[in-house]
């Protein structure tokens, strides 16, 4: 399978991990997913009172400049590590 197909399968399978990852790991997965899917962060940074979306956007923006292929591979590596636990 291609990297794109493996990535899409991992995203679908991530909803059925044996154990729910901690919040920081979920944030990292979200950022890698967005970077792998869309590239660099888009839109404006959410306001200070929107804590969750602001944290998500900041995590995604922290990957600025990382290639989509690199982010997809990092997502796959993280997913496989979580699946093996």
N, C-alpha and C positions, 0 to 999 in steps of 0.2 A: 504494500500500500504506500501511497505517497504521504509526505509529511502533513499535507493539508487534510487528507482523509484520516490519518492517525490522530491528528489534533481534534478534528470534529468528533471522532469516536470517543476520545478521552473526555471531551466536554460533556457528551451525552452520558458517559459512564460515571462521571464525577458525582452525579446525583445519587448514586447507589454505593458510595464508599462504605466499607464496613463500620467505620467510626467517623463521626463529624470532626473535621479539623478545627483547631483553635482559630480564633478570630484573626490573628496575624497571618496565619497560613491561608485562610480564606481571602484575606485582603491581597496577599501576594498572588494567589490564583486568579483573582479578579483582574488585577493589573496585567498579568501575563496574558490572560484571555483577551482583554481589550487591545493590548499592544499587538498581539498576534492576529487579531481580527481586523483592526482598524488602523494600526500604526500609532503615531504620536497622539497624545491627548488633544482632544478637540473641545471647543466651547470655552466658556468662561468658568473659572473656579467658583464652585458654590460658596454662598455666604457663610459667615461664621456660625450662624444658628442651625445650619444644615450639616450637623456633625458627620453623619454617616456618608452622605454623598461627597462631602468635602474630603474625608479620609480616602474614599475610593478614588476620587479625581487626583489627589496628591500622590497616591500609590502608583496610579497609571502614569502621571506626569513624571514620576521618578524614573521611569524607563525610557524617557525621551531619547531618541537617537538609536535605540536598539532595533535591529531589523525585525520584521515580522516573522521571518523564518527562525531567527534566534529565539524570539519570544515563544513561538509555538513549540520549539524543542525544549525550552526551559519548562514550559507548562507540562509537556509530556513527561519529562524527567521527574518533576515534582509529583505529578499524578501517580506515576509508577511507584515512587517511593511510598506514597500514602497507601496505595493499594496493597503493597507488600507487607505493611505493618499488621 
